[in-house]
Amino acid sequence: MHANRRSRLTWQRNHLAYEDPRAATARFRLTFMPHRAPVLPTALGNRLRAAEERAGLPYGLDALLTWPRLYHVLPQDVVQTVSTSRNQLDTAARLSLSFALTSAATTGLLLTHS
């Protein structure tokens, strides 16, 4: 589904006039899709992969290779901000998974008592 969306947006960006609002929308939406890597099955995964690709682009760096080395020389407040953001993302992912499993189990239990 996401691969089809990326190909449709790429076609709109390349074949429509630059001033066309659909072309502008396509250019904007393509910023949330990875360019090099294969498209991932979820929108969140695609956005994270696109951010990884764009992170070192202005400097000609691959962020996935340089981040482990940069992490040790960053100022402490930057490391704390990154750790806080990572913990929030991990917590949100775990809560989403537990809520999905709980809702499936609750639905199964409620259907048997109807």
PDB file as gemmi writes it, atoms N, CA and C in Angstrom:
CRYST1    1.000    1.000    1.000  90.00  90.00  90.00 P 1                      
ATOM      1  N   MET A   1       0.823  -1.183   0.000  1.00  0.00           N  
ATOM      2  CA  MET A   1       0.000   0.000   0.000  1.00  0.00           C  
ATOM      3  C   MET A   1       0.878   1.261   0.000  1.00  0.00           C  
ATOM      4  N   HIS A   2       1.900   1.272   0.876  1.00  0.00           N  
ATOM      5  CA  HIS A   2       2.754   2.452   0.951  1.00  0.00           C  
ATOM      6  C   HIS A   2       3.646   2.578  -0.275  1.00  0.00           C  
ATOM      7  N   ALA A   3       4.036   1.465  -0.859  1.00  0.00           N  
ATOM      8  CA  ALA A   3       4.835   1.523  -2.095  1.00  0.00           C  
ATOM      9  C   ALA A   3       4.001   2.117  -3.228  1.00  0.00           C  
ATOM     10  N   ASN A   4       2.740   1.734  -3.314  1.00  0.00           N  
ATOM     11  CA  ASN A   4       1.850   2.309  -4.334  1.00  0.00           C  
ATOM     12  C   ASN A   4       1.655   3.797  -4.093  1.00  0.00           C  
ATOM     13  N   ARG A   5       1.516   4.177  -2.836  1.00  0.00           N  
ATOM     14  CA  ARG A   5       1.347   5.594  -2.515  1.00  0.00           C  
ATOM     15  C   ARG A   5       2.589   6.383  -2.911  1.00  0.00           C  
ATOM     16  N   ARG A   6       3.778   5.827  -2.629  1.00  0.00           N  
ATOM     17  CA  ARG A   6       5.004   6.533  -2.992  1.00  0.00           C  
ATOM     18  C   ARG A   6       5.125   6.679  -4.505  1.00  0.00           C  
ATOM     19  N   SER A   7       4.787   5.634  -5.255  1.00  0.00           N  
ATOM     20  CA  SER A   7       4.888   5.730  -6.715  1.00  0.00           C  
ATOM     21  C   SER A   7       3.872   6.721  -7.277  1.00  0.00           C  
ATOM     22  N   ARG A   8       2.667   6.771  -6.694  1.00  0.00           N  
ATOM     23  CA  ARG A   8       1.659   7.738  -7.152  1.00  0.00           C  
ATOM     24  C   ARG A   8       2.109   9.167  -6.858  1.00  0.00           C  
ATOM     25  N   LEU A   9       2.640   9.394  -5.661  1.00  0.00           N  
ATOM     26  CA  LEU A   9       3.109  10.730  -5.303  1.00  0.00           C  
ATOM     27  C   LEU A   9       4.306  11.145  -6.157  1.00  0.00           C  
ATOM     28  N   THR A  10       5.187  10.206  -6.456  1.00  0.00           N  
ATOM     29  CA  THR A  10       6.341  10.504  -7.309  1.00  0.00           C  
ATOM     30  C   THR A  10       5.877  10.878  -8.707  1.00  0.00           C  
ATOM     31  N   TRP A  11       4.882  10.163  -9.220  1.00  0.00           N  
ATOM     32  CA  TRP A  11       4.356  10.490 -10.551  1.00  0.00           C  
ATOM     33  C   TRP A  11       3.751  11.884 -10.546  1.00  0.00           C  
ATOM     34  N   GLN A  12       2.963  12.211  -9.517  1.00  0.00           N  
ATOM     35  CA  GLN A  12       2.346  13.542  -9.445  1.00  0.00           C  
ATOM     36  C   GLN A  12       3.405  14.636  -9.359  1.00  0.00           C  
ATOM     37  N   ARG A  13       4.451  14.393  -8.576  1.00  0.00           N  
ATOM     38  CA  ARG A  13       5.516  15.390  -8.441  1.00  0.00           C  
ATOM     39  C   ARG A  13       6.229  15.605  -9.768  1.00  0.00           C  
ATOM     40  N   ASN A  14       6.448  14.535 -10.530  1.00  0.00           N  
ATOM     41  CA  ASN A  14       7.224  14.639 -11.767  1.00  0.00           C  
ATOM     42  C   ASN A  14       6.417  15.083 -12.970  1.00  0.00           C  
ATOM     43  N   HIS A  15       5.117  14.803 -13.021  1.00  0.00           N  
ATOM     44  CA  HIS A  15       4.354  15.046 -14.238  1.00  0.00           C  
ATOM     45  C   HIS A  15       3.372  16.214 -14.150  1.00  0.00           C  
ATOM     46  N   LEU A  16       3.063  16.685 -12.967  1.00  0.00           N  
ATOM     47  CA  LEU A  16       2.162  17.827 -12.859  1.00  0.00           C  
ATOM     48  C   LEU A  16       2.965  19.120 -12.845  1.00  0.00           C  
ATOM     49  N   ALA A  17       2.296  20.219 -13.209  1.00  0.00           N  
ATOM     50  CA  ALA A  17       2.965  21.518 -13.193  1.00  0.00           C  
ATOM     51  C   ALA A  17       3.404  21.858 -11.771  1.00  0.00           C  
ATOM     52  N   TYR A  18       4.507  22.587 -11.659  1.00  0.00           N  
ATOM     53  CA  TYR A  18       5.075  22.895 -10.353  1.00  0.00           C  
ATOM     54  C   TYR A  18       4.095  23.682  -9.490  1.00  0.00           C  
ATOM     55  N   GLU A  19       3.278  24.538 -10.108  1.00  0.00           N  
ATOM     56  CA  GLU A  19       2.335  25.379  -9.374  1.00  0.00           C  
ATOM     57  C   GLU A  19       1.062  24.635  -8.980  1.00  0.00           C  
ATOM     58  N   ASP A  20       0.852  23.467  -9.530  1.00  0.00           N  
ATOM     59  CA  ASP A  20      -0.355  22.692  -9.238  1.00  0.00           C  
ATOM     60  C   ASP A  20      -0.386  22.314  -7.750  1.00  0.00           C  
ATOM     61  N   PRO A  21      -1.515  22.548  -7.070  1.00  0.00           N  
ATOM     62  CA  PRO A  21      -1.592  22.210  -5.643  1.00  0.00           C  
ATOM     63  C   PRO A  21      -1.373  20.716  -5.367  1.00  0.00           C  
ATOM     64  N   ARG A  22      -1.774  19.861  -6.321  1.00  0.00           N  
ATOM     65  CA  ARG A  22      -1.552  18.430  -6.126  1.00  0.00           C  
ATOM     66  C   ARG A  22      -0.068  18.095  -6.150  1.00  0.00           C  
ATOM     67  N   ALA A  23       0.702  18.798  -6.984  1.00  0.00           N  
ATOM     68  CA  ALA A  23       2.147  18.579  -7.028  1.00  0.00           C  
ATOM     69  C   ALA A  23       2.798  19.063  -5.732  1.00  0.00           C  
ATOM     70  N   ALA A  24       2.318  20.178  -5.202  1.00  0.00           N  
ATOM     71  CA  ALA A  24       2.855  20.679  -3.930  1.00  0.00           C  
ATOM     72  C   ALA A  24       2.547  19.709  -2.793  1.00  0.00           C  
ATOM     73  N   THR A  25       1.335  19.177  -2.796  1.00  0.00           N  
ATOM     74  CA  THR A  25       0.967  18.192  -1.782  1.00  0.00           C  
ATOM     75  C   THR A  25       1.815  16.937  -1.917  1.00  0.00           C  
ATOM     76  N   ALA A  26       2.057  16.509  -3.147  1.00  0.00           N  
ATOM     77  CA  ALA A  26       2.883  15.318  -3.378  1.00  0.00           C  
ATOM     78  C   ALA A  26       4.304  15.552  -2.894  1.00  0.00           C  
ATOM     79  N   ARG A  27       4.869  16.739  -3.178  1.00  0.00           N  
ATOM     80  CA  ARG A  27       6.225  17.037  -2.704  1.00  0.00           C  
ATOM     81  C   ARG A  27       6.283  17.005  -1.182  1.00  0.00           C  
ATOM     82  N   PHE A  28       5.269  17.556  -0.524  1.00  0.00           N  
ATOM     83  CA  PHE A  28       5.236  17.567   0.939  1.00  0.00           C  
ATOM     84  C   PHE A  28       5.121  16.155   1.502  1.00  0.00           C  
ATOM     85  N   ARG A  29       4.227  15.352   0.953  1.00  0.00           N  
ATOM     86  CA  ARG A  29       4.023  13.994   1.466  1.00  0.00           C  
ATOM     87  C   ARG A  29       5.212  13.081   1.196  1.00  0.00           C  
ATOM     88  N   LEU A  30       5.945  13.348   0.135  1.00  0.00           N  
ATOM     89  CA  LEU A  30       7.124  12.530  -0.160  1.00  0.00           C  
ATOM     90  C   LEU A  30       8.249  12.763   0.841  1.00  0.00           C  
ATOM     91  N   THR A  31       8.209  13.880   1.563  1.00  0.00           N  
ATOM     92  CA  THR A  31       9.243  14.102   2.580  1.00  0.00           C  
ATOM     93  C   THR A  31       9.103  13.114   3.727  1.00  0.00           C  
ATOM     94  N   PHE A  32       7.932  12.495   3.878  1.00  0.00           N  
ATOM     95  CA  PHE A  32       7.703  11.526   4.944  1.00  0.00           C  
ATOM     96  C   PHE A  32       7.912  10.089   4.485  1.00  0.00           C  
ATOM     97  N   MET A  33       8.392   9.905   3.271  1.00  0.00           N  
ATOM     98  CA  MET A  33       8.663   8.570   2.738  1.00  0.00           C  
ATOM     99  C   MET A  33      10.163   8.403   2.527  1.00  0.00           C  
ATOM    100  N   PRO A  34      10.693   7.217   2.826  1.00  0.00           N  
ATOM    101  CA  PRO A  34      12.128   6.999   2.576  1.00  0.00           C  
ATOM    102  C   PRO A  34      12.420   6.962   1.081  1.00  0.00           C  
ATOM    103  N   HIS A  35      13.597   7.459   0.706  1.00  0.00           N  
ATOM    104  CA  HIS A  35      13.966   7.501  -0.713  1.00  0.00           C  
ATOM    105  C   HIS A  35      14.764   6.271  -1.122  1.00  0.00           C  
ATOM    106  N   ARG A  36      15.777   5.929  -0.341  1.00  0.00           N  
ATOM    107  CA  ARG A  36      16.672   4.840  -0.723  1.00  0.00           C  
ATOM    108  C   ARG A  36      16.126   3.474  -0.329  1.00  0.00           C  
ATOM    109  N   ALA A  37      15.718   3.367   0.901  1.00  0.00           N  
ATOM    110  CA  ALA A  37      15.350   2.063   1.459  1.00  0.00           C  
ATOM    111  C   ALA A  37      13.973   1.635   0.968  1.00  0.00           C  
ATOM    112  N   PRO A  38      13.673   0.368   1.070  1.00  0.00           N  
ATOM    113  CA  PRO A  38      12.329  -0.072   0.718  1.00  0.00           C  
ATOM    114  C   PRO A  38      11.304   0.543   1.666  1.00  0.00           C  
ATOM    115  N   VAL A  39      10.097   0.707   1.172  1.00  0.00           N  
ATOM    116  CA  VAL A  39       9.027   1.287   1.965  1.00  0.00           C  
ATOM    117  C   VAL A  39       8.620   0.290   3.053  1.00  0.00           C  
ATOM    118  N   LEU A  40       8.417   0.797   4.253  1.00  0.00           N  
ATOM    119  CA  LEU A  40       8.031  -0.042   5.383  1.00  0.00           C  
ATOM    120  C   LEU A  40       6.513  -0.187   5.433  1.00  0.00           C  
ATOM    121  N   PRO A  41       5.988  -1.157   6.181  1.00  0.00           N  
ATOM    122  CA  PRO A  41       4.550  -1.407   6.167  1.00  0.00           C  
ATOM    123  C   PRO A  41       3.711  -0.389   6.933  1.00  0.00           C  
ATOM    124  N   THR A  42       4.319   0.440   7.786  1.00  0.00           N  
ATOM    125  CA  THR A  42       3.522   1.406   8.550  1.00  0.00           C  
ATOM    126  C   THR A  42       3.976   2.824   8.242  1.00  0.00           C  
ATOM    127  N   ALA A  43       3.066   3.766   8.450  1.00  0.00           N  
ATOM    128  CA  ALA A  43       3.386   5.170   8.228  1.00  0.00           C  
ATOM    129  C   ALA A  43       4.435   5.650   9.228  1.00  0.00           C  
ATOM    130  N   LEU A  44       4.341   5.189  10.479  1.00  0.00           N  
ATOM    131  CA  LEU A  44       5.331   5.582  11.474  1.00  0.00           C  
ATOM    132  C   LEU A  44       6.716   5.094  11.083  1.00  0.00           C  
ATOM    133  N   GLY A  45       6.821   3.862  10.639  1.00  0.00           N  
ATOM    134  CA  GLY A  45       8.113   3.336  10.208  1.00  0.00           C  
ATOM    135  C   GLY A  45       8.680   4.111   9.032  1.00  0.00           C  
ATOM    136  N   ASN A  46       7.824   4.486   8.088  1.00  0.00           N  
ATOM    137  CA  ASN A  46       8.285   5.259   6.938  1.00  0.00           C  
ATOM    138  C   ASN A  46       8.777   6.633   7.360  1.00  0.00           C  
ATOM    139  N   ARG A  47       8.085   7.271   8.287  1.00  0.00           N  
ATOM    140  CA  ARG A  47       8.507   8.592   8.743  1.00  0.00           C  
ATOM    141  C   ARG A  47       9.823   8.518   9.504  1.00  0.00           C  
ATOM    142  N   LEU A  48       9.969   7.505  10.333  1.00  0.00           N  
ATOM    143  CA  LEU A  48      11.230   7.365  11.058  1.00  0.00           C  
ATOM    144  C   LEU A  48      12.390   7.073  10.105  1.00  0.00           C  
ATOM    145  N   ARG A  49      12.158   6.216   9.100  1.00  0.00           N  
ATOM    146  CA  ARG A  49      13.208   5.903   8.121  1.00  0.00           C  
ATOM    147  C   ARG A  49      13.556   7.149   7.302  1.00  0.00           C  
ATOM    148  N   ALA A  50      12.548   7.937   6.921  1.00  0.00           N  
ATOM    149  CA  ALA A  50      12.816   9.164   6.163  1.00  0.00           C  
ATOM    150  C   ALA A  50      13.616  10.159   7.007  1.00  0.00           C  
ATOM    151  N   ALA A  51      13.309  10.249   8.298  1.00  0.00           N  
ATOM    152  CA  ALA A  51      14.067  11.147   9.179  1.00  0.00           C  
ATOM    153  C   ALA A  51      15.503  10.663   9.321  1.00  0.00           C  
ATOM    154  N   GLU A  52      15.706   9.356   9.387  1.00  0.00           N  
ATOM    155  CA  GLU A  52      17.071   8.817   9.449  1.00  0.00           C  
ATOM    156  C   GLU A  52      17.850   9.186   8.193  1.00  0.00           C  
ATOM    157  N   GLU A  53      17.203   9.113   7.044  1.00  0.00           N  
ATOM    158  CA  GLU A  53      17.883   9.429   5.789  1.00  0.00           C  
ATOM    159  C   GLU A  53      18.217  10.914   5.699  1.00  0.00           C  
ATOM    160  N   ARG A  54      17.298  11.771   6.154  1.00  0.00           N  
ATOM    161  CA  ARG A  54      17.502  13.216   6.033  1.00  0.00           C  
ATOM    162  C   ARG A  54      18.434  13.778   7.091  1.00  0.00           C  
ATOM    163  N   ALA A  55      18.677  13.051   8.182  1.00  0.00           N  
ATOM    164  CA  ALA A  55      19.414  13.598   9.317  1.00  0.00           C  
ATOM    165  C   ALA A  55      20.821  14.057   8.944  1.00  0.00           C  
ATOM    166  N   GLY A  56      21.576  13.290   8.227  1.00  0.00           N  
ATOM    167  CA  GLY A  56      22.943  13.668   7.898  1.00  0.00           C  
ATOM    168  C   GLY A  56      23.128  14.142   6.479  1.00  0.00           C  
ATOM    169  N   LEU A  57      22.040  14.274   5.736  1.00  0.00           N  
ATOM    170  CA  LEU A  57      22.123  14.622   4.317  1.00  0.00           C  
ATOM    171  C   LEU A  57      22.863  15.937   4.053  1.00  0.00           C  
ATOM    172  N   PRO A  58      22.611  17.018   4.785  1.00  0.00           N  
ATOM    173  CA  PRO A  58      23.326  18.266   4.478  1.00  0.00           C  
ATOM    174  C   PRO A  58      24.843  18.166   4.656  1.00  0.00           C  
ATOM    175  N   TYR A  59      25.287  17.226   5.469  1.00  0.00           N  
ATOM    176  CA  TYR A  59      26.712  17.091   5.744  1.00  0.00           C  
ATOM    177  C   TYR A  59      27.347  15.915   5.005  1.00  0.00           C  
ATOM    178  N   GLY A  60      26.552  15.183   4.250  1.00  0.00           N  
ATOM    179  CA  GLY A  60      27.068  14.033   3.525  1.00  0.00           C  
ATOM    180  C   GLY A  60      27.366  12.849   4.437  1.00  0.00           C  
ATOM    181  N   LEU A  61      26.652  12.750   5.553  1.00  0.00           N  
ATOM    182  CA  LEU A  61      26.878  11.681   6.512  1.00  0.00           C  
ATOM    183  C   LEU A  61      25.705  10.711   6.519  1.00  0.00           C  
ATOM    184  N   ASP A  62      26.001   9.482   6.825  1.00  0.00           N  
ATOM    185  CA  ASP A  62      24.959   8.498   7.067  1.00  0.00           C  
ATOM    186  C   ASP A  62      24.704   8.490   8.571  1.00  0.00           C  
ATOM    187  N   ALA A  63      23.514   8.956   8.977  1.00  0.00           N  
ATOM    188  CA  ALA A  63      23.219   9.138  10.393  1.00  0.00           C  
ATOM    189  C   ALA A  63      23.282   7.825  11.168  1.00  0.00           C  
ATOM    190  N   LEU A  64      22.906   6.725  10.541  1.00  0.00           N  
ATOM    191  CA  LEU A  64      22.930   5.451  11.248  1.00  0.00           C  
ATOM    192  C   LEU A  64      24.351   4.999  11.580  1.00  0.00           C  
ATOM    193  N   LEU A  65      25.311   5.387  10.769  1.00  0.00           N  
ATOM    194  CA  LEU A  65      26.700   5.013  11.029  1.00  0.00           C  
ATOM    195  C   LEU A  65      27.395   5.989  11.976  1.00  0.00           C  
ATOM    196  N   THR A  66      27.043   7.270  11.898  1.00  0.00           N  
ATOM    197  CA  THR A  66      27.753   8.266  12.695  1.00  0.00           C  
ATOM    198  C   THR A  66      27.142   8.509  14.068  1.00  0.00           C  
ATOM    199  N   TRP A  67      25.867   8.207  14.262  1.00  0.00           N  
ATOM    200  CA  TRP A  67      25.228   8.504  15.544  1.00  0.00           C  
ATOM    201  C   TRP A  67      25.894   7.804  16.730  1.00  0.00           C  
ATOM    202  N   PRO A  68      26.240   6.522  16.652  1.00  0.00           N  
ATOM    203  CA  PRO A  68      26.895   5.912  17.817  1.00  0.00           C  
ATOM    204  C   PRO A  68      28.203   6.599  18.199  1.00  0.00           C  
ATOM    205  N   ARG A  69      28.904   7.169  17.243  1.00  0.00           N  
ATOM    206  CA  ARG A  69      30.150   7.861  17.550  1.00  0.00           C  
ATOM    207  C   ARG A  69      29.891   9.272  18.081  1.00  0.00           C  
ATOM    208  N   LEU A  70      28.884   9.942  17.534  1.00  0.00           N  
ATOM    209  CA  LEU A  70      28.559  11.295  17.984  1.00  0.00           C  
ATOM    210  C   LEU A  70      27.922  11.309  19.363  1.00  0.00           C  
ATOM    211  N   TYR A  71      27.218  10.262  19.698  1.00  0.00           N  
ATOM    212  CA  TYR A  71      26.480  10.210  20.959  1.00  0.00           C  
ATOM    213  C   TYR A  71      27.397  10.432  22.152  1.00  0.00           C  
ATOM    214  N   HIS A  72      28.629   9.964  22.088  1.00  0.00           N  
ATOM    215  CA  HIS A  72      29.552  10.048  23.213  1.00  0.00           C  
ATOM    216  C   HIS A  72      30.193  11.425  23.358  1.00  0.00           C  
ATOM    217  N   VAL A  73      30.139  12.267  22.338  1.00  0.00           N  
ATOM    218  CA  VAL A  73      30.762  13.589  22.419  1.00  0.00           C  
ATOM    219  C   VAL A  73      29.740  14.722  22.498  1.00  0.00           C  
ATOM    220  N   LEU A  74      28.464  14.381  22.530  1.00  0.00           N  
ATOM    221  CA  LEU A  74      27.431  15.406  22.632  1.00  0.00           C  
ATOM    222  C   LEU A  74      27.375  15.975  24.042  1.00  0.00           C  
ATOM    223  N   PRO A  75      26.915  17.231  24.172  1.00  0.00           N  
ATOM    224  CA  PRO A  75      26.730  17.800  25.507  1.00  0.00           C  
ATOM    225  C   PRO A  75      25.678  17.019  26.296  1.00  0.00           C  
ATOM    226  N   GLN A  76      25.782  17.064  27.597  1.00  0.00           N  
ATOM    227  CA  GLN A  76      24.914  16.273  28.467  1.00  0.00           C  
ATOM    228  C   GLN A  76      23.446  16.638  28.302  1.00  0.00           C  
ATOM    229  N   ASP A  77      23.119  17.925  28.094  1.00  0.00           N  
ATOM    230  CA  ASP A  77      21.710  18.301  27.950  1.00  0.00           C  
ATOM    231  C   ASP A  77      21.108  17.748  26.658  1.00  0.00           C  
ATOM    232  N   VAL A  78      21.909  17.643  25.602  1.00  0.00           N  
ATOM    233  CA  VAL A  78      21.423  17.062  24.352  1.00  0.00           C  
ATOM    234  C   VAL A  78      21.184  15.559  24.527  1.00  0.00           C  
ATOM    235  N   VAL A  79      22.097  14.891  25.209  1.00  0.00           N  
ATOM    236  CA  VAL A  79      21.944  13.461  25.465  1.00  0.00           C  
ATOM    237  C   VAL A  79      20.688  13.215  26.306  1.00  0.00           C  
ATOM    238  N   GLN A  80      20.435  14.081  27.285  1.00  0.00           N  
ATOM    239  CA  GLN A  80      19.253  13.926  28.128  1.00  0.00           C  
ATOM    240  C   GLN A  80      17.973  14.148  27.322  1.00  0.00           C  
ATOM    241  N   THR A  81      17.972  15.127  26.436  1.00  0.00           N  
ATOM    242  CA  THR A  81      16.793  15.377  25.591  1.00  0.00           C  
ATOM    243  C   THR A  81      16.527  14.189  24.673  1.00  0.00           C  
ATOM    244  N   VAL A  82      17.568  13.640  24.066  1.00  0.00           N  
ATOM    245  CA  VAL A  82      17.409  12.483  23.185  1.00  0.00           C  
ATOM    246  C   VAL A  82      16.907  11.279  23.976  1.00  0.00           C  
ATOM    247  N   SER A  83      17.448  11.065  25.162  1.00  0.00           N  
ATOM    248  CA  SER A  83      17.014   9.937  25.990  1.00  0.00           C  
ATOM    249  C   SER A  83      15.553  10.085  26.401  1.00  0.00           C  
ATOM    250  N   THR A  84      15.143  11.290  26.738  1.00  0.00           N  
ATOM    251  CA  THR A  84      13.746  11.534  27.107  1.00  0.00           C  
ATOM    252  C   THR A  84      12.822  11.256  25.930  1.00  0.00           C  
ATOM    253  N   SER A  85      13.194  11.728  24.758  1.00  0.00           N  
ATOM    254  CA  SER A  85      12.364  11.491  23.566  1.00  0.00           C  
ATOM    255  C   SER A  85      12.283  10.010  23.232  1.00  0.00           C  
ATOM    256  N   ARG A  86      13.398   9.319  23.342  1.00  0.00           N  
ATOM    257  CA  ARG A  86      13.417   7.883  23.057  1.00  0.00           C  
ATOM    258  C   ARG A  86      12.547   7.129  24.066  1.00  0.00           C  
ATOM    259  N   ASN A  87      12.621   7.496  25.324  1.00  0.00           N  
ATOM    260  CA  ASN A  87      11.791   6.849  26.345  1.00  0.00           C  
ATOM    261  C   ASN A  87      10.310   7.096  26.103  1.00  0.00           C  
ATOM    262  N   GLN A  88       9.953   8.303  25.674  1.00  0.00           N  
ATOM    263  CA  GLN A  88       8.552   8.603  25.374  1.00  0.00           C  
ATOM    264  C   GLN A  88       8.050   7.772  24.196  1.00  0.00           C  
ATOM    265  N   LEU A  89       8.876   7.622  23.164  1.00  0.00           N  
ATOM    266  CA  LEU A  89       8.481   6.813  22.011  1.00  0.00           C  
ATOM    267  C   LEU A  89       8.345   5.346  22.396  1.00  0.00           C  
ATOM    268  N   ASP A  90       9.271   4.840  23.197  1.00  0.00           N  
ATOM    269  CA  ASP A  90       9.184   3.449  23.654  1.00  0.00           C  
ATOM    270  C   ASP A  90       7.932   3.231  24.507  1.00  0.00           C  
ATOM    271  N   THR A  91       7.636   4.170  25.387  1.00  0.00           N  
ATOM    272  CA  THR A  91       6.453   4.055  26.230  1.00  0.00           C  
ATOM    273  C   THR A  91       5.181   4.069  25.395  1.00  0.00           C  
ATOM    274  N   ALA A  92       5.109   4.959  24.417  1.00  0.00           N  
ATOM    275  CA  ALA A  92       3.927   5.027  23.557  1.00  0.00           C  
ATOM    276  C   ALA A  92       3.749   3.737  22.762  1.00  0.00           C  
ATOM    277  N   ALA A  93       4.833   3.181  22.271  1.00  0.00           N  
ATOM    278  CA  ALA A  93       4.737   1.932  21.509  1.00  0.00           C  
ATOM    279  C   ALA A  93       4.288   0.779  22.402  1.00  0.00           C  
ATOM    280  N   ARG A  94       4.826   0.710  23.599  1.00  0.00           N  
ATOM    281  CA  ARG A  94       4.433  -0.369  24.518  1.00  0.00           C  
ATOM    282  C   ARG A  94       2.979  -0.228  24.954  1.00  0.00           C  
ATOM    283  N   LEU A  95       2.548   1.007  25.239  1.00  0.00           N  
ATOM    284  CA  LEU A  95       1.151   1.215  25.627  1.00  0.00           C  
ATOM    285  C   LEU A  95       0.201   0.876  24.481  1.00  0.00           C  
ATOM    286  N   SER A  96       0.564   1.250  23.258  1.00  0.00           N  
ATOM    287  CA  SER A  96      -0.282   0.928  22.110  1.00  0.00           C  
ATOM    288  C   SER A  96      -0.429  -0.573  21.940  1.00  0.00           C  
ATOM    289  N   LEU A  97       0.658  -1.292  22.074  1.00  0.00           N  
ATOM    290  CA  LEU A  97       0.604  -2.742  21.954  1.00  0.00           C  
ATOM    291  C   LEU A  97      -0.226  -3.362  23.077  1.00  0.00           C  
ATOM    292  N   SER A  98      -0.020  -2.897  24.294  1.00  0.00           N  
ATOM    293  CA  SER A  98      -0.785  -3.474  25.408  1.00  0.00           C  
ATOM    294  C   SER A  98      -2.261  -3.126  25.297  1.00  0.00           C  
ATOM    295  N   PHE A  99      -2.605  -1.921  24.836  1.00  0.00           N  
ATOM    296  CA  PHE A  99      -4.012  -1.575  24.648  1.00  0.00           C  
ATOM    297  C   PHE A  99      -4.648  -2.422  23.548  1.00  0.00           C  
ATOM    298  N   ALA A 100      -3.911  -2.680  22.476  1.00  0.00           N  
ATOM    299  CA  ALA A 100      -4.449  -3.504  21.392  1.00  0.00           C  
ATOM    300  C   ALA A 100      -4.692  -4.933  21.875  1.00  0.00           C  
ATOM    301  N   LEU A 101      -3.742  -5.489  22.604  1.00  0.00           N  
ATOM    302  CA  LEU A 101      -3.922  -6.851  23.124  1.00  0.00           C  
ATOM    303  C   LEU A 101      -5.048  -6.914  24.150  1.00  0.00           C  
ATOM    304  N   THR A 102      -5.149  -5.905  25.000  1.00  0.00           N  
ATOM    305  CA  THR A 102      -6.216  -5.867  25.996  1.00  0.00           C  
ATOM    306  C   THR A 102      -7.579  -5.744  25.337  1.00  0.00           C  
ATOM    307  N   SER A 103      -7.680  -4.923  24.296  1.00  0.00           N  
ATOM    308  CA  SER A 103      -8.975  -4.779  23.626  1.00  0.00           C  
ATOM    309  C   SER A 103      -9.372  -6.066  22.911  1.00  0.00           C  
ATOM    310  N   ALA A 104      -8.408  -6.767  22.334  1.00  0.00           N  
ATOM    311  CA  ALA A 104      -8.731  -8.042  21.687  1.00  0.00           C  
ATOM    312  C   ALA A 104      -9.194  -9.068  22.717  1.00  0.00           C  
ATOM    313  N   ALA A 105      -8.506  -9.139  23.853  1.00  0.00           N  
ATOM    314  CA  ALA A 105      -8.898 -10.093  24.895  1.00  0.00           C  
ATOM    315  C   ALA A 105     -10.241  -9.718  25.491  1.00  0.00           C  
ATOM    316  N   THR A 106     -10.483  -8.445  25.712  1.00  0.00           N  
ATOM    317  CA  THR A 106     -11.760  -7.999  26.282  1.00  0.00           C  
ATOM    318  C   THR A 106     -12.911  -8.262  25.309  1.00  0.00           C  
ATOM    319  N   THR A 107     -12.690  -8.032  24.035  1.00  0.00           N  
ATOM    320  CA  THR A 107     -13.726  -8.295  23.047  1.00  0.00           C  
ATOM    321  C   THR A 107     -14.070  -9.788  23.039  1.00  0.00           C  
ATOM    322  N   GLY A 108     -13.046 -10.618  23.096  1.00  0.00           N  
ATOM    323  CA  GLY A 108     -13.296 -12.067  23.140  1.00  0.00           C  
ATOM    324  C   GLY A 108     -14.083 -12.476  24.367  1.00  0.00           C  
ATOM    325  N   LEU A 109     -13.750 -11.917  25.499  1.00  0.00           N  
ATOM    326  CA  LEU A 109     -14.467 -12.243  26.740  1.00  0.00           C  
ATOM    327  C   LEU A 109     -15.904 -11.718  26.721  1.00  0.00           C  
ATOM    328  N   LEU A 110     -16.098 -10.518  26.185  1.00  0.00           N  
ATOM    329  CA  LEU A 110     -17.452  -9.955  26.149  1.00  0.00           C  
ATOM    330  C   LEU A 110     -18.357 -10.702  25.160  1.00  0.00           C  
ATOM    331  N   LEU A 111     -17.788 -11.187  24.084  1.00  0.00           N  
ATOM    332  CA  LEU A 111     -18.599 -11.912  23.110  1.00  0.00           C  
ATOM    333  C   LEU A 111     -19.110 -13.235  23.678  1.00  0.00           C  
ATOM    334  N   THR A 112     -18.362 -13.830  24.569  1.00  0.00           N  
ATOM    335  CA  THR A 112     -18.808 -15.103  25.158  1.00  0.00           C  
ATOM    336  C   THR A 112     -19.914 -14.903  26.201  1.00  0.00           C  
ATOM    337  N   HIS A 113     -20.040 -13.706  26.741  1.00  0.00           N  
ATOM    338  CA  HIS A 113     -21.058 -13.441  27.770  1.00  0.00           C  
ATOM    339  C   HIS A 113     -22.263 -12.713  27.217  1.00  0.00           C  
ATOM    340  N   SER A 114     -22.357 -12.524  25.934  1.00  0.00           N  
ATOM    341  CA  SER A 114     -23.504 -11.814  25.365  1.00  0.00           C  
ATOM    342  C   SER A 114     -24.715 -12.680  25.261  1.00  0.00           C  
TER     343      SER A 114                                                      
END                                                                             
